[in-house]
């Protein structure tokens, strides 16, 4: 505990409730929530946590994440400062793992750089997008990833070319426990007006079909091969189905809305009910896309 306070000062907060740091607005306390402003700080945090025998997990922007009501018995690390910057030189984007993905998308569109239009409206960090190989609208982050700078659980750093990762659907292929410190993206040259128009079109479609104005964590389940989780859930008659204030979104069935005070246990119960109903009706076993961490 003292080591983390020495490294981060007031940016190490012990017993910090994570509900205020997730897009679902759900989550018990972390043993420590820390904010690292540099690669050196992040490395020191990982080394100190290893000595204390506690895990470290990157928080990102808190999307695609369900933190259990019992919290997380480790360090939930937010990457800020230089680890959240986005810089562009020519057609190359250098983005910190903690960089806001929507901000990167907007910057690319403003400069007429193509390759990230599909990500318009997706909440989250660049590092989180790489870890899960985020994708939508026919694109995915691995299509433009050139290189990634990683911090491994033993506090060593490793730079890998994208070709070494072997990403798959909603899986970035990173080494187990690795944190993305920095990523290099290769974008394409385009007309700024055309790129901006494509980005706006994607965002408008997403706004029309998804509950972007609600507290959600994004898509709850992965799409099964050849189908869509949302279609199956809707066909099973589950739109609007709820467990307390955790509700299958009336706008898009593959989203669960926290309509006020939902617990992780209620979300998990609702997810179990959805999986059971879809399996019973269609023989398809939906696989969660959201990551569940902590004491369930």
HELIX and SHEET records of a PDB file:
HELIX    1   1 UNK A    2  UNK A    8  1                                   7    
HELIX    2   2 UNK A    9  UNK A   11  5                                   3    
HELIX    3   3 UNK A   19  UNK A   21  5                                   3    
HELIX    4   4 UNK A   39  UNK A   52  1                                  14    
HELIX    5   5 UNK A   81  UNK A   84  5                                   4    
HELIX    6   6 UNK A  101  UNK A  110  1                                  10    
HELIX    7   7 UNK A  117  UNK A  119  5                                   3    
HELIX    8   8 UNK A  126  UNK A  131  1                                   6    
HELIX    9   9 UNK A  141  UNK A  143  5                                   3    
HELIX   10  10 UNK A  162  UNK A  164  5                                   3    
HELIX   11  11 UNK A  192  UNK A  209  1                                  18    
HELIX   12  12 UNK A  229  UNK A  235  1                                   7    
HELIX   13  13 UNK A  264  UNK A  282  1                                  19    
SHEET    1   A 4 UNK A  12  UNK A  17  0                                        
SHEET    2   A 4 UNK A  29  UNK A  36 -1                                        
SHEET    3   A 4 UNK A  72  UNK A  79  1                                        
SHEET    4   A 4 UNK A  55  UNK A  58  1                                        
SHEET    1   B 2 UNK A  65  UNK A  67  0                                        
SHEET    2   B 2 UNK A 291  UNK A 293  1                                        
SHEET    1   C 5 UNK A  86  UNK A  89  0                                        
SHEET    2   C 5 UNK A  92  UNK A  96 -1                                        
SHEET    3   C 5 UNK A 179  UNK A 186 -1                                        
SHEET    4   C 5 UNK A 145  UNK A 151 -1                                        
SHEET    5   C 5 UNK A 157  UNK A 161 -1                                        
SHEET    1   D 2 UNK A 113  UNK A 114  0                                        
SHEET    2   D 2 UNK A 188  UNK A 189 -1                                        
SHEET    1   E 2 UNK A 135  UNK A 136  0                                        
SHEET    2   E 2 UNK A 139  UNK A 140 -1                                        
SHEET    1   F 3 UNK A 242  UNK A 243  0                                        
SHEET    2   F 3 UNK A 246  UNK A 248 -1                                        
SHEET    3   F 3 UNK A 256  UNK A 258 -1                                        
END                                                                             
